Amino acid sequence: MTAQRADKLSEAARVALAILEDRAIAERRLSFVQTLPPETLRWLGAQITMYALDTCDEKGGWRKLWLALVDRMGFPLKP
């Protein structure tokens, strides 16, 4: 991954988190950012997490990292 792409992904993640946390940042005033309701991002995160849970044992890779991130954010994944 190039440094420029990593910077763009980091910025996108910062804006997505601001939407989820309902924080006011300058980028949230952009028209295309305002069209994404937080529920869309929550749904996407839930779908990625469910897919990772279903396929983690067979495929590993990014799924284990994703599940570790979700666990560190405080969402219980273990019974």
C-alpha positions as CSV (number, residue, x, y, z in Angstrom):
1,M,0.0,0.0,0.0
2,T,1.4,3.4,-0.9
3,A,1.7,6.2,1.6
4,Q,-0.8,8.3,-0.3
5,R,-3.5,5.5,-0.3
6,A,-2.9,4.9,3.4
7,D,-3.4,8.6,4.1
8,K,-6.7,8.6,2.2
9,L,-7.9,5.5,4.1
10,S,-6.9,7.1,7.4
11,E,-8.9,10.2,6.5
12,A,-11.9,8.2,5.4
13,A,-11.8,6.2,8.7
14,R,-11.6,9.5,10.7
15,V,-14.7,10.8,8.9
16,A,-16.6,7.5,9.3
17,L,-15.8,7.4,13.0
18,A,-17.0,11.0,13.4
19,I,-20.3,10.1,11.8
20,L,-20.7,7.1,14.0
21,E,-19.8,9.1,17.2
22,D,-21.9,12.1,16.0
23,R,-18.9,14.4,16.3
24,A,-18.7,17.7,14.4
25,I,-15.8,18.0,12.1
26,A,-15.3,20.1,9.0
27,E,-15.5,17.2,6.6
28,R,-19.0,16.3,7.8
29,R,-20.4,19.4,6.1
30,L,-19.5,18.1,2.7
31,S,-22.6,17.1,0.7
32,F,-21.6,13.5,-0.1
33,V,-20.7,12.9,3.6
34,Q,-24.1,14.1,4.7
35,T,-25.9,11.5,2.5
36,L,-24.5,8.6,4.5
37,P,-26.6,7.9,7.6
38,P,-24.8,6.3,10.5
39,E,-27.1,3.2,10.3
40,T,-25.6,2.4,6.9
41,L,-22.1,2.3,8.4
42,R,-23.3,0.3,11.4
43,W,-24.9,-2.2,9.1
44,L,-21.8,-2.6,7.0
45,G,-19.6,-3.1,10.1
46,A,-22.1,-5.7,11.4
47,Q,-22.0,-7.5,8.0
48,I,-18.2,-7.6,7.9
49,T,-18.1,-8.8,11.4
50,M,-20.6,-11.6,10.8
51,Y,-18.7,-12.7,7.7
52,A,-15.4,-12.7,9.6
53,L,-16.9,-14.8,12.3
54,D,-18.3,-17.3,9.8
55,T,-15.1,-17.7,7.9
56,C,-12.3,-16.9,10.3
57,D,-11.4,-20.5,11.1
58,E,-11.2,-21.6,7.5
59,K,-9.5,-18.6,5.9
60,G,-7.9,-16.5,8.7
61,G,-6.0,-13.5,7.4
62,W,-7.7,-10.1,7.8
63,R,-10.6,-11.8,9.5
64,K,-8.6,-12.4,12.7
65,L,-7.3,-8.9,12.7
66,W,-10.9,-7.5,12.2
67,L,-12.3,-9.6,15.0
68,A,-9.4,-8.6,17.3
69,L,-10.2,-4.9,16.5
70,V,-13.9,-5.4,17.2
71,D,-13.1,-7.1,20.5
72,R,-10.7,-4.3,21.5
73,M,-13.4,-1.8,20.8
74,G,-15.5,-3.4,23.5
75,F,-18.0,-5.5,21.5
76,P,-18.3,-8.9,23.1
77,L,-17.5,-11.7,20.7
78,K,-17.1,-14.5,23.1
79,P,-20.0,-16.2,25.0
